[in-house]
């Protein structure tokens, strides 16, 4: 699969590699996000010992590591040693004379910690006594976010304070999404695919066929033999112990219960009992908490709302999880009908808003908005909502925007703009002295009357 994006991560790893002293880097992130691909891209022209830990016993992992180390340093004697101790293997590696800086990678590090809870302490001793003063780069990588944080980053971890850097790998941004595709796709097709796969490379790879979006959904998701059919279950059951509780929370949010109190009422639990679950889902990059962008104290605002951040999980809980009974009964055509009727309005349109906000940062960076902002998000108050609000927190500039992912053939007209003008009047931020701009995004284009208005007004941009 083509390697896309990750320039910042590669640049960071290469800077660490060029240092004359040792480096200990932690790389972590959700399953299928591309951690191993990043490591292999970084190490493709370097002397790298790559070890993938498994859920086997510690002894079996030791034997595999020993064999890899023996081959890497061309030491046949290491293969025949009867001693199975981690420090013995690392001794052999660092004694090997090499012209180049050596890279040692332990992928799925958390499995070693599961098979032997003392392994972080064992590795801490190896690092302190054998590696930290050598010209070596060590990368510890893992896909169980909670465990990687507790075993390598948290204050109570034996490895705390040893790392020289860390990367929490995120999804590929939409602006790089088209680079994955060999054939030319329209913007509409790209967004429809992105609304399901998000920026997860493995999901994108599964959707690489030439079928239309509904054929792909039928083939790769609602087919119970596809790995995506149960993907959220496998994703969560490796991270948390009460999968059912987390599923209930996500399902409630996707049903429209976005405030803490509403979620609690819907699930018949106390709001205080939800906090740890919500925070865990945020840490896993599944949820995010939104607050109107104009709120001064974002953390303490009582207007906070929760939404599903992950595109695939959002789609799955919107269309697959509630219809599992139909799918298990072989009623795929009924589920596909529901998807066809609701996919654009209830899924893609919301993803499009996120894409437009991402594009806003790019336009801002390139100076194409006639003003600048340093904070960007949504605004709402009662039943009114504005998709995009960007503010210059040190000045008086504010930009309002709306995004519409209409079905093919429907153009955005001037009504959307005039509605935006009215809603903007209700935003109190620096109301008496601010400078306003307006921006509109439409996947299907704009009516002639709206284009005419945009030509007449210097404060309106059709993106």
N, C-alpha and C positions, 0 to 999 in steps of 0.2 A: 504493500500500500504506500502511496506517495506520502512523504513526510512534509507536513504543513505547519507553518507558523513556528512558535516556540523560540523566536530569535532572542528574546530577553533571557530566557532560561539557558539557552546554549551559550550566550555571551557570558552569563554569570559563571557557568561551569568552566568555561575556557579561561576566565580570569583566575579562578581558583586553581586550575591546573598549572597555570604559568607561574604561580607563586613558588618561591624556593623552599618554603616551609610546608609542613603537612596540612592537609585539609580533611575535615570530617563533615560531610554534607548529608542532610536528611531530605529525602524526596518522598512525598506521600500524596495521596489523593484517592478518589473513589475508583472502583474497578473499571477497567476498559477506557480509562481516560488518556492513556498513552505514555505512562511513566517509563515502561520498558523500552518503548520506541525512542523516547527522548534520550535515555541512557545509551542505547546502542548507536544512535546518530552521533552523540557526543564522542563515543569511544571508538568509532569505526576506523580511525587512522592512528589509534594509540595503543599502547601496551596495557590491555585491560583483562583482568581476571573477573569473569562474570559468573556468579553463583546464584542459582535460583533455589531458594529453600522450599521445602514441601511440608505437608502435614504429616509426614512420616516421623518416626522416632528421631531423637537427637542423634543417636548412633548412626542411623542411615544417612542423615544429613552430613554428619562428619565424614563418612566414607566417601560420599559424593564430592564434598569439598576437597578432601585429600587428593582424590583422583584428578580433579580439575587443577589443583595447585601443582601437582607433579607434572602434568602435561604443560602447564603454563611456564614453569621454570626449567623444564626439561630435566627433571630429577626422578629417575626410575626408582631410586632407593626409597623415596617417600611412599611410593605405592606399596612397598612390601614391609613397611614398619608395622609393628604390632601395637604401637602406642596410638591411641585415639584420644588426643587432647588438642583442643583448639590452639593453645599457645604453641604447641609443637609445630603445627602447620604454618602459623604466622611467622615463627622463627625461621623456618625454611624459606619462606617467601622473601623476607627482608634480607636474608643473607645472600640471596641471589643477586649477583652484580648485573645491573642493567644500565645501558646508556641513557635510557629515557625514564621519566617519572612513571612509576607504576600506579595503576588504578585498580583498586579492589572493590568490587560491587557485591553486596549481599542483598538480593532482591527477595521480596516477601519476608522481610526481616521478622515480622511479627510471628511467623510460624515457629521460628527458633525460640522465641519468648514463650509461646504456648506450650511447646514440648518441654522446655526447661525454664521456669519462671526466674531462675537465677542467671539466665544468659546475659541480660543487660549488665549485671555486675561482672560477669566473666569478661565480657567484651570491654567494659570500662577499664579493667586491669590490663588487658592486652593493649588497649590504646595508650594508657598512661605509661606503661613500662616498655613497650616495643615499637609503637607506631608514631606517636606524636612528635618525636624528634627526628623522624626520618623524612626523606623526600618521597612521600607517598600520599595518595589521595584515596580516601575511603568514602564510599557512597552506601548509605543504608536506605533501602527503599521498601515501601509497604503500601498495601491497598486497604488495610483496615484503619480508618482514620483515627478512631478513638484509641485503639491500642497503640498505634504509632506515636500519637501525642503523649500518651501516658508512659510509654517505654523509652522515649527518646527526648522529648521536649519539656515535659512537666518538671516542676521543681523537685519532686520526690524521686525522679528517675536517677539511677546511678550515672547516666550519661549526661545529665543536666550540666550545662556550662562547657561541655567538650566540643560541641558542634561549632564549626566556623561559618555555617550558613544552612539555610533550609529553603525548600521549594514546596509549596502546597500547590500541586498542579491543578489548574482550572480547565474548564471547557474551552475549545477553540472559539474565538469570537466570530460573529457572523461575517465581518468584513473579510475574513480569510476563507469562508466556507466554500466559495465557488472554486477554490484551488483544488479541492478534493475530486472534482468531477471532470472526467475526460471529455464528455460531450458538452457542447454549449447548451445551457439551460436558461430559460427566461427567468426574470426576477421573481415572478409569481411561482414558478416551479421550485426555485431554490428555497423560497420562504416556506412553501408547503412541506418540503422535505425537512427543513430546519425545525419546523414546528413540532416534529416528532423526534428527530435524531438529536436535536440540539448540537452542541459542539463536541460530542463524544465520538472519537474516531472509530471505535468498533461498531457503533450503531450506523455511522455513515457508510462504513464498508459494506454492511448488510444491505443498504439501500442503493447500492451502486448500479442496479439494473436499469433498463430503459422503460420499464412499466410506468404507467401513471400512478399517482399517489395512492389511489384506492386499491389498485392491484397490488401495490407493495404492502399496504396494510393487511390485506387479505392473505398474502403469501408469507410475510415475515413476522406478523404480530398475532393475528387471531388464529393462526395455525398452531394448534397446541403442541406440535413437534418442534416449533421454533424456540430458540433460547429466549427470545424477547417476550414470549407468552407469559413467563413467570419471572421475568427479570427483576422487578421491584422486590419480590419476595426474597430472592437470593441476595440481592443487594443489601437488604435490611437485616436479614437473619444472621449475617456475618458480623453485623455491627452492634445489634441490640438484642436483649433477651426477651422483651415483650413485643414481638412483632405485631400482634393483634392490636395493641394499644396505639402504636404508631400508625397502623393502617387506618384505624378509626379516626384519628386526628386529621390525616391527609384527606380522607374521604369527606369529612365534615367541611374542611376548607374548600374543597373542590365543589361542594354543594352550595357554596355561597356564604358560609359562616366564617368570616374573616377576622372579626374582633375576638379578643380573648374571652369576653363574657359570652358571646354567641356560641363559640366553640364549646365552652363549658356547659352551657344550657343544653345544647344539642346532644352532648354526650352524657348529660346528667352527672357531672363531676364538679368538684370545686375548682375555680380558676387557679388557686395556688397549687393544686395537684398537677396542673398541666405544664407549669413553667419548665421543669427539667426536660420533659419530652420535646417541647417546642425548641428549647435551646439545643438539644441534641440534633434535631432535624436541621437546624440552622448551621450547626458545625459540620454537618454532612453535606452541606450545599444543596439540600433538598427544599428547604423553605427559606424565605427571607421576611423580615419585618419591615413594612413600609410605614412612613409617617409623611403627612403633607410637607412638601419641601420647604414651605415658608415657616414651619414651626421652629421657634428659637431653640428650645430644649428637646432635641429629637429623642433622646433616651427616655425622658420622663413623660413624654407626651401621652395623653390618654386617647389620642386619635389613631394610635398604631393599629395596623392591620397586617395579617399574615397571608402570604400567597405562596403557591408552589413555584419554586425557582427553576426546577429541572424540567425541561420541555417534555422529555419522554415520560417521566413519572406523572406529569400533569395530564398528558394524553391518556396514559394507561388508567389512571383513576377516573378520568372523565368518561371513557368509553369501554374499557376492558373489565375492570374490577366490578362495576355495577351490573355488568351483563354476563358474568361468569356462568350463571345458571343456564342461560340460553346457549352459550358456547359449548358447555359440557353436554348439553342435550342435542348438539348438532345443528343448532339454529343460526349458523353463521350468516346466512342471507339477511335475517332479521337484524342482526347486529350491524352488518354492513349498511343497511338502509338507514339506521340511526346515525351512523357515522357520516354518511353522505349528506344527510339533512342538517347536521349540526357542526361538522368539522370546521367550516370556515368561520361561522359566527361565534361559536363557543370555544374555539381553540386558536385557530390561526390568527384571528384578529387581535387577540391579546399578545401573542408572540410578536406580531408585527409592531405593536407599540414598543416593546422592548428593543426591537431592532432599530426603530426610529430614534429612540433615546441613545442607542449606541452610535448611530450616525450623527447625532447632534454633537457628541464629543469630537468626532472627526471634523465636522464643519467648524466647530469652535476653535480647534487646534489650527486649522488652515486659514482662519480669519475670514470666513465667508458668511458671517451672520450680521455684520455691521455693528455688532456689540459682542461683549464677552461675558461668560458666566463661569463660576467656579463651583456651583451647586446645581444639580439637575435631578428632577424626579417628577412625581405626579402631585396634583393638588385636588383635594375634595373637601366638601363642606355640605353636610346633609345629603341631598339627592343630586348635587352638582359635582361634576368631576372634569378636570382638564388633564389630558393625556401627558402633556409635556409642559413643565415650567422650569426655566433656568434663571438663576439669579446671580448677580454679582454682589457677593456679601459685603464687599468693601466699598461698593459704589451704590448707584441707584438704578442700574439697568436690569430689566426683566423681560424675558421672552416667553410667549405663550404658544403652544402648538397643539394640533389635533392630528390624529392618524386614522386613516380609513382603509381597511382591506376589503374593498367591495368585490362582489362577484364580477366576472369578466363583462365588460361592456358598460358598466355603470360608472359614470364620472362624478367626481366631487364637484358640487355646485356652491354658489355664494352663500347659501343658507348656513353651511357649516362655519364659514367665516363670521357671519353676523352673530351666530349663536356663541362663537368663541369670544367675540367682543363683549357680549352681555355677561358671560360667565366671568371674564377677566375683571369686571367691575366689582365683583364680590371678593376678590383677593385683596386683603388689607395691606399687604407688605408695601411700605413706603408709598402709600397711595397718593399723597399730596405732592410728591416731588420726583416720582420715578419716570424713567424713559422706557417706553414700551415698544416691543417688536412682536410680530406674529409670524408663525411658520406653519405650513400645512403639508402633510404627506399623504399621497394617494397612490395606491398600487395601480389603479386603472387610469390615472390621468385626471385632468381638470376640464370643466366646462369652459366654453368660450367666454361666457359672462364673468366667470371667476378670473380667467386670465386677463381680461380687460381691467378688472378691479386691481389686480396685482401690478399692472403697468402704471396705473394712476396713483398708487400708494407706495411710498418709499419704506413704509413700515411692515410690508407684507412680502413674505418669501414663499414661493411654491417650490418645494424641495425636489 
